[in-house]
Amino acid sequence: MISIITPVYNGEKFIESCLQVVIDQNCLEVEHIVVDGGSSDKTVDIIKDKANQYPHIRWISEKDKGQSDAINKGIAMARGEIIGVLNVDDFYEINLLNRIFEIFQTLPEPSLIVGNCNIINQKGQLMSLNKPSQLRTIDLLLERRVNDDGIIDASFPVNPSAYFYHKSLHQKIGLYKVEDHYSMDIDFLLKAVCSSHVKYFNETWGNFRYYPGTKTFDDSATGSSLARIEQLFNNYIKTLSLMEQWQIWLARNINFTFLKIFYFSKHPERLPESIKQRLAKQDLRKK
């Protein structure tokens, strides 16, 4: 069975469509666990109504310590051997869950499988496609890379709607960090790729809404997201051997140089301004 976990707090805008997304999958091997953090809007009423109609929906509503804590509660409730996390404002591609269940029948335990993820704006338009085809630790730590389509892309899966894993993986790496409210999925992935059988599928599985008002967008807009991810990566690198640290340092620097060359080869008109800004920064440092 697949256990889909949705953490939610005051999510009346999206919760009904989120529940409907899983209903419309027509998958007999699924349960949808909704962990509400004590919402004060109509979220709980909507969940109750749907749960009364569809027995695969299980839910609780109580105060929690944030998104990670809610996901951990869902994992504890899960009856399935396969875990998926679906944030309330994201959604799956049609008929995905039957495909996921089929794939897991032939995989060793624990396994982590990853697909592609659409990143869409407020109008439902496709902004980009995340294709994290390289999933070694060193690949994730690059932050950005040129993907198989020749597009600069995040080096890691950007949203959990596009990956699934065996519940038993948590026995090896622990649960999500309760104190981490933003980068817990990346922290999870860094641990997971080292402790599971990882397989990438060049198929689009998830859809990630990214626009003002969503948690991830607002965090990124302030610059906090990049700084937080960089800090997470640096802390993780410090736990590695000196040889591994050197290999990652070298790979990241080579990748950064390549990305700059790639970018300016696509946008040569932006190079003079970039040079000008860099020289200005150097002058400020001298002062």
Contacts in CASP RR format, 6 or more apart in sequence:
PFRMAT RR
TARGET T0000
AUTHOR 0000-0000-0000
METHOD contacts of the structure
MODEL  1
MISIITPVYNGEKFIESCLQVVIDQNCLEVEHIVVDGGSSDKTVDIIKDK
ANQYPHIRWISEKDKGQSDAINKGIAMARGEIIGVLNVDDFYEINLLNRI
FEIFQTLPEPSLIVGNCNIINQKGQLMSLNKPSQLRTIDLLLERRVNDDG
IIDASFPVNPSAYFYHKSLHQKIGLYKVEDHYSMDIDFLLKAVCSSHVKY
FNETWGNFRYYPGTKTFDDSATGSSLARIEQLFNNYIKTLSLMEQWQIWL
ARNINFTFLKIFYFSKHPERLPESIKQRLAKQDLRKK
1 29 0 8 1.000
1 30 0 8 1.000
1 31 0 8 1.000
1 79 0 8 1.000
1 80 0 8 1.000
1 81 0 8 1.000
1 82 0 8 1.000
2 27 0 8 1.000
2 29 0 8 1.000
2 30 0 8 1.000
2 31 0 8 1.000
2 80 0 8 1.000
2 82 0 8 1.000
2 83 0 8 1.000
2 84 0 8 1.000
2 97 0 8 1.000
2 100 0 8 1.000
2 101 0 8 1.000
2 164 0 8 1.000
3 30 0 8 1.000
3 31 0 8 1.000
3 33 0 8 1.000
3 74 0 8 1.000
3 75 0 8 1.000
3 77 0 8 1.000
3 78 0 8 1.000
3 79 0 8 1.000
3 80 0 8 1.000
3 82 0 8 1.000
3 83 0 8 1.000
3 84 0 8 1.000
3 167 0 8 1.000
4 22 0 8 1.000
4 30 0 8 1.000
4 31 0 8 1.000
4 32 0 8 1.000
4 33 0 8 1.000
4 84 0 8 1.000
4 85 0 8 1.000
4 86 0 8 1.000
4 97 0 8 1.000
5 33 0 8 1.000
5 35 0 8 1.000
5 71 0 8 1.000
5 74 0 8 1.000
5 75 0 8 1.000
5 78 0 8 1.000
5 83 0 8 1.000
5 84 0 8 1.000
5 85 0 8 1.000
5 86 0 8 1.000
6 15 0 8 1.000
6 18 0 8 1.000
6 32 0 8 1.000
6 33 0 8 1.000
6 34 0 8 1.000
6 35 0 8 1.000
6 85 0 8 1.000
6 86 0 8 1.000
6 87 0 8 1.000
6 88 0 8 1.000
7 35 0 8 1.000
7 37 0 8 1.000
7 66 0 8 1.000
7 67 0 8 1.000
7 70 0 8 1.000
7 71 0 8 1.000
7 85 0 8 1.000
7 87 0 8 1.000
7 88 0 8 1.000
8 15 0 8 1.000
8 18 0 8 1.000
8 34 0 8 1.000
8 35 0 8 1.000
8 36 0 8 1.000
8 37 0 8 1.000
8 39 0 8 1.000
8 43 0 8 1.000
8 70 0 8 1.000
8 88 0 8 1.000
9 36 0 8 1.000
9 37 0 8 1.000
9 38 0 8 1.000
9 39 0 8 1.000
9 43 0 8 1.000
9 66 0 8 1.000
9 70 0 8 1.000
10 39 0 8 1.000
10 40 0 8 1.000
10 41 0 8 1.000
10 43 0 8 1.000
11 39 0 8 1.000
11 41 0 8 1.000
11 43 0 8 1.000
11 88 0 8 1.000
12 39 0 8 1.000
12 41 0 8 1.000
12 42 0 8 1.000
12 43 0 8 1.000
12 46 0 8 1.000
13 89 0 8 1.000
14 88 0 8 1.000
14 89 0 8 1.000
15 34 0 8 1.000
15 43 0 8 1.000
15 46 0 8 1.000
15 47 0 8 1.000
15 88 0 8 1.000
16 46 0 8 1.000
16 50 0 8 1.000
17 91 0 8 1.000
18 86 0 8 1.000
18 88 0 8 1.000
18 89 0 8 1.000
18 90 0 8 1.000
18 91 0 8 1.000
19 32 0 8 1.000
19 34 0 8 1.000
19 46 0 8 1.000
19 47 0 8 1.000
19 50 0 8 1.000
19 54 0 8 1.000
19 57 0 8 1.000
20 50 0 8 1.000
21 86 0 8 1.000
21 91 0 8 1.000
21 92 0 8 1.000
22 30 0 8 1.000
22 32 0 8 1.000
22 56 0 8 1.000
22 86 0 8 1.000
22 92 0 8 1.000
22 97 0 8 1.000
23 50 0 8 1.000
23 54 0 8 1.000
24 94 0 8 1.000
25 92 0 8 1.000
25 94 0 8 1.000
25 95 0 8 1.000
25 96 0 8 1.000
25 97 0 8 1.000
25 98 0 8 1.000
26 95 0 8 1.000
26 98 0 8 1.000
27 97 0 8 1.000
27 98 0 8 1.000
27 101 0 8 1.000
29 97 0 8 1.000
29 98 0 8 1.000
29 101 0 8 1.000
30 56 0 8 1.000
30 97 0 8 1.000
30 101 0 8 1.000
31 56 0 8 1.000
31 57 0 8 1.000
31 58 0 8 1.000
31 78 0 8 1.000
31 79 0 8 1.000
31 80 0 8 1.000
32 56 0 8 1.000
32 57 0 8 1.000
32 58 0 8 1.000
33 58 0 8 1.000
33 59 0 8 1.000
33 74 0 8 1.000
33 77 0 8 1.000
33 78 0 8 1.000
34 47 0 8 1.000
34 57 0 8 1.000
34 58 0 8 1.000
34 59 0 8 1.000
34 60 0 8 1.000
35 59 0 8 1.000
35 60 0 8 1.000
35 64 0 8 1.000
35 70 0 8 1.000
35 71 0 8 1.000
35 73 0 8 1.000
35 74 0 8 1.000
35 77 0 8 1.000
36 43 0 8 1.000
36 44 0 8 1.000
36 47 0 8 1.000
36 59 0 8 1.000
36 60 0 8 1.000
36 61 0 8 1.000
36 62 0 8 1.000
37 61 0 8 1.000
37 62 0 8 1.000
37 63 0 8 1.000
37 64 0 8 1.000
37 66 0 8 1.000
37 70 0 8 1.000
38 44 0 8 1.000
38 61 0 8 1.000
38 62 0 8 1.000
38 63 0 8 1.000
38 64 0 8 1.000
39 61 0 8 1.000
44 61 0 8 1.000
47 57 0 8 1.000
47 59 0 8 1.000
47 61 0 8 1.000
48 59 0 8 1.000
50 57 0 8 1.000
51 57 0 8 1.000
51 58 0 8 1.000
51 59 0 8 1.000
58 77 0 8 1.000
60 73 0 8 1.000
60 77 0 8 1.000
64 70 0 8 1.000
64 73 0 8 1.000
65 178 0 8 1.000
65 179 0 8 1.000
66 178 0 8 1.000
66 181 0 8 1.000
67 181 0 8 1.000
67 184 0 8 1.000
68 175 0 8 1.000
68 176 0 8 1.000
68 177 0 8 1.000
68 178 0 8 1.000
68 179 0 8 1.000
68 180 0 8 1.000
68 181 0 8 1.000
68 184 0 8 1.000
69 178 0 8 1.000
71 85 0 8 1.000
71 175 0 8 1.000
71 176 0 8 1.000
71 184 0 8 1.000
72 175 0 8 1.000
72 176 0 8 1.000
72 178 0 8 1.000
75 83 0 8 1.000
75 167 0 8 1.000
75 170 0 8 1.000
75 175 0 8 1.000
78 167 0 8 1.000
80 167 0 8 1.000
81 104 0 8 1.000
81 109 0 8 1.000
81 166 0 8 1.000
81 167 0 8 1.000
81 168 0 8 1.000
82 100 0 8 1.000
82 101 0 8 1.000
82 104 0 8 1.000
82 164 0 8 1.000
82 165 0 8 1.000
82 166 0 8 1.000
82 167 0 8 1.000
83 164 0 8 1.000
83 165 0 8 1.000
83 166 0 8 1.000
83 167 0 8 1.000
83 169 0 8 1.000
84 160 0 8 1.000
84 163 0 8 1.000
84 164 0 8 1.000
84 165 0 8 1.000
85 160 0 8 1.000
85 161 0 8 1.000
85 185 0 8 1.000
86 92 0 8 1.000
86 160 0 8 1.000
86 161 0 8 1.000
87 159 0 8 1.000
87 160 0 8 1.000
87 161 0 8 1.000
89 209 0 8 1.000
89 214 0 8 1.000
90 159 0 8 1.000
90 161 0 8 1.000
90 206 0 8 1.000
90 207 0 8 1.000
90 208 0 8 1.000
90 209 0 8 1.000
91 161 0 8 1.000
91 206 0 8 1.000
91 207 0 8 1.000
92 161 0 8 1.000
92 205 0 8 1.000
92 206 0 8 1.000
92 207 0 8 1.000
93 204 0 8 1.000
93 205 0 8 1.000
93 206 0 8 1.000
93 207 0 8 1.000
96 205 0 8 1.000
96 206 0 8 1.000
99 203 0 8 1.000
100 113 0 8 1.000
100 164 0 8 1.000
100 205 0 8 1.000
103 113 0 8 1.000
103 201 0 8 1.000
104 111 0 8 1.000
104 113 0 8 1.000
104 164 0 8 1.000
104 166 0 8 1.000
107 113 0 8 1.000
107 166 0 8 1.000
107 197 0 8 1.000
107 199 0 8 1.000
108 197 0 8 1.000
109 166 0 8 1.000
109 168 0 8 1.000
110 165 0 8 1.000
110 166 0 8 1.000
110 168 0 8 1.000
110 169 0 8 1.000
110 172 0 8 1.000
110 195 0 8 1.000
110 196 0 8 1.000
110 197 0 8 1.000
111 165 0 8 1.000
111 166 0 8 1.000
111 196 0 8 1.000
111 197 0 8 1.000
111 198 0 8 1.000
111 199 0 8 1.000
112 163 0 8 1.000
112 164 0 8 1.000
112 165 0 8 1.000
112 166 0 8 1.000
112 169 0 8 1.000
112 192 0 8 1.000
112 193 0 8 1.000
112 196 0 8 1.000
112 197 0 8 1.000
112 198 0 8 1.000
112 199 0 8 1.000
113 163 0 8 1.000
113 164 0 8 1.000
113 165 0 8 1.000
113 198 0 8 1.000
113 199 0 8 1.000
113 200 0 8 1.000
113 201 0 8 1.000
114 132 0 8 1.000
114 135 0 8 1.000
114 157 0 8 1.000
114 162 0 8 1.000
114 163 0 8 1.000
114 198 0 8 1.000
114 199 0 8 1.000
114 200 0 8 1.000
114 201 0 8 1.000
115 132 0 8 1.000
115 157 0 8 1.000
115 162 0 8 1.000
115 163 0 8 1.000
115 200 0 8 1.000
115 201 0 8 1.000
115 202 0 8 1.000
115 203 0 8 1.000
115 204 0 8 1.000
115 205 0 8 1.000
115 206 0 8 1.000
116 129 0 8 1.000
116 130 0 8 1.000
116 131 0 8 1.000
116 132 0 8 1.000
116 162 0 8 1.000
116 202 0 8 1.000
116 203 0 8 1.000
116 204 0 8 1.000
116 205 0 8 1.000
116 206 0 8 1.000
117 129 0 8 1.000
117 130 0 8 1.000
117 157 0 8 1.000
117 158 0 8 1.000
117 159 0 8 1.000
117 161 0 8 1.000
117 162 0 8 1.000
117 204 0 8 1.000
117 205 0 8 1.000
117 206 0 8 1.000
117 207 0 8 1.000
117 208 0 8 1.000
118 126 0 8 1.000
118 129 0 8 1.000
118 130 0 8 1.000
118 204 0 8 1.000
118 206 0 8 1.000
118 207 0 8 1.000
118 208 0 8 1.000
119 126 0 8 1.000
119 127 0 8 1.000
119 128 0 8 1.000
119 129 0 8 1.000
119 130 0 8 1.000
119 158 0 8 1.000
119 159 0 8 1.000
119 208 0 8 1.000
119 210 0 8 1.000
120 126 0 8 1.000
120 127 0 8 1.000
120 207 0 8 1.000
120 208 0 8 1.000
120 209 0 8 1.000
120 210 0 8 1.000
121 127 0 8 1.000
121 210 0 8 1.000
121 211 0 8 1.000
122 209 0 8 1.000
122 211 0 8 1.000
122 212 0 8 1.000
124 209 0 8 1.000
127 210 0 8 1.000
128 151 0 8 1.000
128 153 0 8 1.000
129 149 0 8 1.000
129 151 0 8 1.000
129 153 0 8 1.000
129 204 0 8 1.000
130 153 0 8 1.000
130 154 0 8 1.000
130 157 0 8 1.000
130 158 0 8 1.000
130 159 0 8 1.000
130 162 0 8 1.000
130 208 0 8 1.000
131 147 0 8 1.000
131 148 0 8 1.000
131 149 0 8 1.000
131 153 0 8 1.000
131 202 0 8 1.000
132 139 0 8 1.000
132 147 0 8 1.000
132 153 0 8 1.000
132 154 0 8 1.000
132 155 0 8 1.000
132 156 0 8 1.000
132 157 0 8 1.000
132 158 0 8 1.000
132 200 0 8 1.000
133 147 0 8 1.000
133 148 0 8 1.000
133 200 0 8 1.000
133 202 0 8 1.000
134 145 0 8 1.000
134 155 0 8 1.000
134 200 0 8 1.000
135 193 0 8 1.000
135 198 0 8 1.000
135 200 0 8 1.000
136 193 0 8 1.000
137 190 0 8 1.000
137 193 0 8 1.000
137 194 0 8 1.000
138 247 0 8 1.000
138 248 0 8 1.000
138 251 0 8 1.000
139 145 0 8 1.000
139 155 0 8 1.000
140 155 0 8 1.000
140 156 0 8 1.000
140 186 0 8 1.000
140 189 0 8 1.000
140 190 0 8 1.000
140 193 0 8 1.000
141 155 0 8 1.000
141 190 0 8 1.000
141 233 0 8 1.000
141 236 0 8 1.000
141 237 0 8 1.000
141 248 0 8 1.000
141 251 0 8 1.000
141 252 0 8 1.000
142 155 0 8 1.000
142 251 0 8 1.000
142 252 0 8 1.000
142 255 0 8 1.000
143 154 0 8 1.000
143 155 0 8 1.000
143 156 0 8 1.000
143 229 0 8 1.000
143 230 0 8 1.000
143 233 0 8 1.000
143 252 0 8 1.000
144 152 0 8 1.000
144 153 0 8 1.000
144 154 0 8 1.000
144 155 0 8 1.000
144 255 0 8 1.000
144 259 0 8 1.000
145 152 0 8 1.000
145 153 0 8 1.000
145 155 0 8 1.000
145 255 0 8 1.000
145 259 0 8 1.000
146 152 0 8 1.000
146 153 0 8 1.000
146 258 0 8 1.000
146 259 0 8 1.000
146 262 0 8 1.000
147 153 0 8 1.000
148 202 0 8 1.000
152 259 0 8 1.000
152 262 0 8 1.000
152 263 0 8 1.000
156 186 0 8 1.000
156 189 0 8 1.000
157 163 0 8 1.000
157 185 0 8 1.000
157 189 0 8 1.000
158 208 0 8 1.000
159 185 0 8 1.000
159 206 0 8 1.000
159 208 0 8 1.000
160 185 0 8 1.000
161 205 0 8 1.000
161 206 0 8 1.000
161 207 0 8 1.000
161 208 0 8 1.000
162 204 0 8 1.000
162 205 0 8 1.000
162 206 0 8 1.000
162 208 0 8 1.000
163 189 0 8 1.000
163 205 0 8 1.000
165 192 0 8 1.000
165 196 0 8 1.000
166 196 0 8 1.000
169 192 0 8 1.000
169 195 0 8 1.000
169 196 0 8 1.000
172 195 0 8 1.000
172 196 0 8 1.000
173 188 0 8 1.000
173 191 0 8 1.000
173 192 0 8 1.000
173 195 0 8 1.000
174 191 0 8 1.000
176 184 0 8 1.000
176 185 0 8 1.000
176 187 0 8 1.000
176 188 0 8 1.000
177 184 0 8 1.000
177 187 0 8 1.000
180 187 0 8 1.000
182 215 0 8 1.000
182 216 0 8 1.000
182 219 0 8 1.000
182 224 0 8 1.000
182 225 0 8 1.000
182 228 0 8 1.000
183 225 0 8 1.000
183 228 0 8 1.000
183 229 0 8 1.000
183 232 0 8 1.000
186 229 0 8 1.000
186 232 0 8 1.000
187 232 0 8 1.000
190 232 0 8 1.000
190 236 0 8 1.000
192 198 0 8 1.000
210 216 0 8 1.000
210 217 0 8 1.000
211 217 0 8 1.000
212 218 0 8 1.000
212 221 0 8 1.000
216 225 0 8 1.000
219 225 0 8 1.000
219 228 0 8 1.000
220 226 0 8 1.000
237 245 0 8 1.000
237 248 0 8 1.000
238 245 0 8 1.000
240 248 0 8 1.000
264 270 0 8 1.000
264 271 0 8 1.000
264 274 0 8 1.000
END
